[in-house]
Amino acid sequence: MSDKKAPVETGRTGEVSQPRSDNSAIEAFVRQAKALATPTKGQGRLILALDATMSRQPTWDLACEIQAEMFDAVGKAGALNVQLVYYRGFGECAASRFVADTGALKRLMTRIDCRGGRTQIGKVLSHALKENARGKVNALVFIGDAMEENVDELADRAGELGLKGVPVFVFQEGSDPSVASAFREIARLSRGAWFRFDRRSADTLSKLLGAVAVYAAGGMAALEARGRPEDRLMIEHLSRGK
């Protein structure tokens, strides 16, 4: 693999192999999730959703390594609580409780392996709506490379999230144009942002995730106060959605 960092294309619109899931793995994930403390009221809440179908294992491993940037980036902007959501296998879509530190999130992520299956982005968006009804969700991050669902249904749910003030930040791996079109629309309707990346751009992806975390913890004011290039890029995308 080349050490040269590939550019990340942005748009505001930014730019395995088991047919069924292992019940014991699901139960272990749920037990560990429930053992974690619930977040303190008033803290920023971010949902980190990942496609965990078979082709995603290298990117899942990458996300495990760079998710710490989200917590590190927040700093004085406030506190951050992150909920892990993933889908894989035959209809499996699971969510953890919100966790408040990188160690807890990484422990959850390292217990999950990727398995074959179709995309379930609609379930992710619906979950975000339900979670927001229970308590304000400040941002939803989705990382994936495929879309095998009815785009109109996804657009409807993305629009609902936009109306409720839950922007979706979509990070697309790869360059499939039909996937890009759907992901851009989800970002546009939710008033979030779309970004394209590959595994050579891990550093840029890490910084952008950090900017989303800063936004989730402290809003636009926190991004303006920190003022890094990735923060200014995020402000630009978010301002277009107003």
C-alpha positions in Angstrom: 0.0 0.0 0.0 1.3 3.4 -0.9 2.2 5.8 2.0 1.0 8.7 -0.1 -2.2 10.3 1.4 -5.0 10.4 -1.1 -7.2 13.5 -1.2 -10.6 13.3 0.4 -13.3 14.5 -2.0 -16.0 16.4 -0.2 -19.4 17.9 -0.9 -22.3 19.0 1.1 -23.9 16.6 0.0 -19.7 17.4 1.2 -18.6 15.2 -1.2 -19.1 -12.2 7.1 -19.7 -15.0 5.7 -22.6 -16.4 7.6 -26.1 -16.0 6.5 -27.3 -15.6 10.1 -25.7 -13.8 13.0 -24.2 -15.7 15.9 -26.6 -15.2 18.9 -23.8 -15.6 21.4 -21.9 -12.7 19.9 -25.1 -10.5 19.9 -25.8 -11.4 23.6 -22.2 -10.6 24.6 -22.4 -7.3 22.8 -25.7 -6.4 24.6 -24.4 -7.5 28.0 -21.3 -5.3 27.6 -23.3 -2.4 26.3 -25.7 -2.5 29.3 -22.9 -2.7 31.7 -21.7 0.8 30.6 -22.9 3.9 32.5 -25.5 6.1 30.9 -24.4 9.6 29.9 -24.7 12.7 32.1 -27.6 15.0 31.0 -26.6 18.0 29.0 -23.7 16.3 27.2 -23.4 16.1 23.5 -24.7 12.9 22.0 -23.4 11.4 18.8 -24.4 8.2 17.0 -21.6 6.4 15.2 -23.1 4.0 12.7 -21.1 1.6 10.6 -21.8 -0.9 7.8 -20.4 -4.2 9.2 -21.0 -6.4 6.2 -18.2 -8.7 5.1 -16.4 -6.2 2.8 -16.1 -3.7 5.6 -13.6 -5.5 7.9 -10.5 -3.3 7.0 -12.5 -0.1 7.4 -14.0 -1.4 10.7 -10.5 -2.0 12.0 -9.5 1.5 10.8 -12.5 3.0 12.6 -11.5 1.2 15.8 -8.1 2.9 15.7 -9.2 6.5 14.8 -12.4 6.8 16.9 -10.3 8.2 19.7 -9.9 11.4 17.7 -13.6 12.2 18.4 -13.1 12.2 22.1 -9.7 14.0 22.0 -11.0 16.7 19.7 -13.8 17.8 21.9 -11.6 19.2 24.6 -13.0 22.4 26.1 -16.1 22.2 23.8 -17.8 20.0 26.4 -18.3 16.3 26.9 -19.2 13.7 24.3 -21.2 10.6 24.5 -21.1 8.1 21.6 -23.5 5.3 20.8 -22.2 2.6 18.4 -24.7 1.2 15.9 -23.9 -1.4 13.3 -25.6 -3.8 10.9 -24.4 -7.1 9.4 -25.6 -10.6 8.6 -29.3 -11.5 8.1 -31.2 -8.5 9.4 -29.0 -7.9 12.4 -28.8 -4.2 13.5 -27.7 -3.5 17.0 -27.0 -0.4 19.1 -25.0 0.0 22.3 -25.7 2.4 25.1 -23.9 5.8 25.0 -20.4 5.7 26.2 -18.2 8.6 27.4 -14.7 7.5 26.6 -12.6 6.0 23.9 -11.7 2.9 25.8 -15.3 1.9 26.3 -16.1 2.4 22.7 -13.1 0.5 21.4 -13.9 -2.4 23.7 -17.4 -2.6 22.1 -16.0 -2.3 18.6 -13.3 -4.9 18.9 -15.9 -7.5 19.9 -17.7 -7.2 16.6 -16.6 -8.9 13.4 -18.0 -8.2 9.9 -20.4 -10.7 8.3 -22.1 -10.9 4.9 -25.4 -9.2 4.4 -27.3 -6.4 2.8 -27.3 -2.8 3.8 -29.7 -1.6 6.5 -29.3 2.1 6.4 -33.1 2.6 6.8 -32.9 0.9 10.2 -30.0 3.2 11.2 -32.0 6.4 10.3 -35.1 5.1 12.0 -33.1 4.3 15.1 -31.7 7.8 15.2 -35.2 9.2 15.1 -36.3 7.0 18.0 -33.2 7.8 20.0 -33.7 11.5 19.4 -37.3 11.2 20.7 -35.8 9.9 24.0 -33.1 12.5 24.3 -31.5 15.0 21.9 -29.1 13.5 19.4 -26.7 16.2 18.1 -25.3 14.3 15.1 -25.3 11.0 13.3 -22.2 9.7 11.6 -22.6 6.9 9.0 -19.6 5.2 7.4 -20.2 2.8 4.5 -19.6 2.0 0.9 -22.9 0.5 -0.4 -26.7 1.2 -0.6 -29.1 -1.5 -1.5 -32.4 0.0 -0.4 -35.2 2.2 -1.7 -33.6 5.7 -1.9 -37.0 7.5 -1.6 -37.6 5.8 1.8 -34.2 6.7 3.0 -34.7 10.3 1.8 -38.0 10.5 3.8 -36.3 9.5 7.0 -33.3 11.8 6.3 -35.7 14.7 5.9 -37.4 13.9 9.2 -34.0 13.9 10.9 -33.3 17.3 9.3 -36.5 18.7 10.6 -35.6 17.5 14.1 -32.2 19.0 13.9 -30.2 15.8 13.6 -27.7 16.2 10.8 -26.3 13.1 9.2 -22.6 13.1 8.3 -22.0 10.5 5.7 -18.5 9.1 5.0 -18.5 7.1 1.8 -15.6 4.7 1.0 -15.1 4.2 -2.7 -16.5 6.0 -5.7 -19.7 4.2 -6.8 -21.7 7.0 -8.4 -25.2 5.6 -7.5 -24.1 5.2 -3.8 -22.7 8.7 -3.9 -26.0 10.1 -5.2 -28.0 8.4 -2.4 -25.5 9.4 0.3 -25.4 13.0 -0.9 -29.2 13.2 -0.7 -29.3 11.8 2.8 -26.8 14.4 3.9 -28.6 17.2 2.0 -32.0 16.4 3.4 -30.7 16.0 7.0 -28.7 19.2 6.7 -25.5 17.4 7.3 -22.5 16.7 5.0 -21.1 14.1 2.7 -17.4 13.1 2.3 -15.6 10.5 0.2 -12.6 8.8 1.5 -10.4 5.7 1.0 -8.1 3.8 3.4 -5.1 6.0 2.4 -6.8 9.1 3.8 -7.2 7.8 7.4 -5.6 10.9 8.8 -8.1 13.2 7.1 -11.0 11.0 8.0 -9.8 11.1 11.6 -9.7 14.9 11.6 -13.2 15.2 10.1 -14.6 12.8 12.6 -13.1 15.0 15.3 -14.8 18.1 13.8 -18.1 16.3 13.8 -17.5 15.5 17.5 -16.8 19.1 18.3 -20.0 20.1 16.6 -22.0 17.5 18.5 -20.5 18.7 21.8 -20.6 22.4 21.4 -22.4 23.3 18.1 -21.2 25.8 15.5 -19.7 28.1 18.2 -17.3 25.3 19.3 -16.2 24.7 15.7 -15.6 28.5 15.3 -13.7 28.6 18.5 -11.4 25.7 17.7 -10.9 27.1 14.1 -8.9 24.3 12.5 -9.1 23.7 8.8 -11.4 20.7 9.2 -13.6 22.8 11.5 -13.9 25.5 8.9 -14.7 22.9 6.2 -17.5 21.6 8.5 -18.8 25.1 9.1 -19.0 25.7 5.3 -21.0 22.5 4.7 -23.3 23.1 7.6 -23.9 26.7 6.7 -25.2 25.7 3.3 -27.9 23.7 4.9 -29.4 26.7 6.7 
